[in-house]
């Protein structure tokens, strides 16, 4: 089996992390499963790079620094994904607590929001 090109593996991992971050930029529209898949693929590529580093020769120091920086990016994207999931659950919980009420005729009662709306600012 030919030796993998470590720079290409790092580039593939980096592109997966970038795609996950792009999806996480809009957390309400984000598909969490797709983000998780992208981050797992990036971790797989990163592990492949780490396993191949001892055979990399003189470039291993530079590649090791890039792999470490990429591991930090993966962790940060994981934290963003966790926060998006937590906030999404909280937002959905808030919606469930304000379930619509119905009148005797079957029409929905308008939602009551706490506070006042000011048109003058």
N, C-alpha and C positions, 0 to 999 in steps of 0.2 A: 504494500500500500504506500503510495507516495506521501511524503511529508507535507502537511498542510502549510499554506502560506499564512503566517501568523498575522501579517498586516491586513490581509483580506478578512480573516476571522474577526479581528478587532473592528474593522470597518463595518462588517455585517452586524456585529453586536451593537455598535454605536448607532447604526441606522434603526435598529429595533427599539432602542431606548428613545431615540428621537421621535419615532412614530408613536410610542406610548405617551410621551410628553405632549405631543400635539393633540392626541385624543383627550388627554387630561386637562387641556386648556379650557375645554367646555365640559365640565363634569356632569351637567344634567343630560347632555346628549351622548356621553361617553358609554361605550359598551365595556363594562368591567371585565368580562370574559376575554375580550380581544386584548385589552391592556395586559391582563395576566399572562396570556399566551405570548405576547411580544416580550414581556420581561423575562419569562422563563426561557425563551429562545436565546435572549441576550445572555442570560446566566449560563446557558449551555455552551455558547460560543466562548464565553470568558473562561469557563472551566477547561475547555479544549485548549485554549491558549496557555493557561497556567500549566497544564500537563505537558505541553510541548516546549515550554520555556527552557528547561535544562539542555535541550538539544539545539537551541537557537544560536548559540555561539556568541559573537561579540555584540550583536544587536539586542541581546536579552535585557540589558539594563534599561534601554530606552523603551522596549516593549513592556517590561515589567512596570515602569512608571505609567505608561498609557493604560495598562490593564488595571492598575490600582485606581487611577482616576475614573475609569469606566465603572468599576465596582462601586465607587461613591455615587456616581450618577444613577446606577441601578437602585441603590438604597434610597436615594432621594425620590426617585420616581415611585418606588414602593410606598414611601410615606405619603406622597401626594395621592396615590390610589386609595390608601387606607383612609385618609381624611375625606376624600370624595365619597367613599362608601358610607362613612359615619355620618356625614352631613346629609347625604341622600336619605338614609334611614330616618334621621331626625326630621327632615322635611316631610317625608311620607307619614311619619307618626303625627305630625301637626295637622296634616290634611285629614287623617282618619279621625282625629279628635273633634274636628268641626264637620262631622257628617251632616248632610242636609236633613232638615226637618220638613215634614209635609203637613199641609192643612187638611181639613176635612174633605175638601174638594179634590185633593190629590196633587195640588201644585206645590212646588218647593218654596219654602220660606226663604227670603233673601238672607245671605250670610251676614252675621253681625260682627263687625270688626271693632275691637276696643279702641278708644281714642276718638279724636275729632279730626275732620278734614277742614282745613282752612284754605279759602280761595285767595285770601289777601297775603298770605305768607306768614 
